[in-house]
Structure formats: structure tokens, C-alpha cells
């Protein structure tokens, strides 16, 4: 299950989703969030994400930990 935010600039997955999908972080990136603070997330690649006929392969995604989700 996944929520689609059409206004978001990135697709973020939870740590649980990363484990289920066998997504292994290979780098990290810092992001500015809504309250103006900066948060660092590990980045891994999802094999594919599709919505209807639209499909993206090997998409880099930030992986949120429970601590980073607040």
C-alpha cells in the first residue's frame, strides 16, 4: 500500500517497504522539509514503480526511518 502525493517532488518509501522490496541504500541525501529543517535520508533504488501504463525503472528513492517520520 502506498500514498500518492501528486505535489511531491520525490517518492519516499518506509524502511519496512525497503525491506519488503529488497531496496538497499547506497548513498544518502539531505532534504528540506515543510517546517524548514533539514533531514538526511538513505537513498536506494526501487526496481520499478508503475501507475497505470506509466512505469519508471531503477528509481532512486529516499528511505524514511521511524525516527525521521516523527
Secondary structure in CASP SS format (residue, H / E / C, confidence):
PFRMAT SS
TARGET T0000
AUTHOR 0000-0000-0000
METHOD secondary structure of the structure
MODEL  1
X C 1.00
X C 1.00
X C 1.00
X C 1.00
X C 1.00
X C 1.00
X C 1.00
X C 1.00
X C 1.00
X C 1.00
X C 1.00
X E 1.00
X E 1.00
X E 1.00
X H 1.00
X H 1.00
X H 1.00
X H 1.00
X H 1.00
X H 1.00
X C 1.00
X C 1.00
X C 1.00
X C 1.00
X C 1.00
X C 1.00
X E 1.00
X E 1.00
X E 1.00
X E 1.00
X E 1.00
X E 1.00
X C 1.00
X C 1.00
X C 1.00
X C 1.00
X C 1.00
X E 1.00
X E 1.00
X E 1.00
X E 1.00
X E 1.00
X E 1.00
X E 1.00
X E 1.00
X E 1.00
X E 1.00
X E 1.00
X E 1.00
X E 1.00
X E 1.00
X C 1.00
X C 1.00
X E 1.00
X E 1.00
X E 1.00
X E 1.00
X E 1.00
X E 1.00
X E 1.00
X E 1.00
X E 1.00
X E 1.00
X E 1.00
X C 1.00
X H 1.00
X H 1.00
X H 1.00
X H 1.00
X C 1.00
END
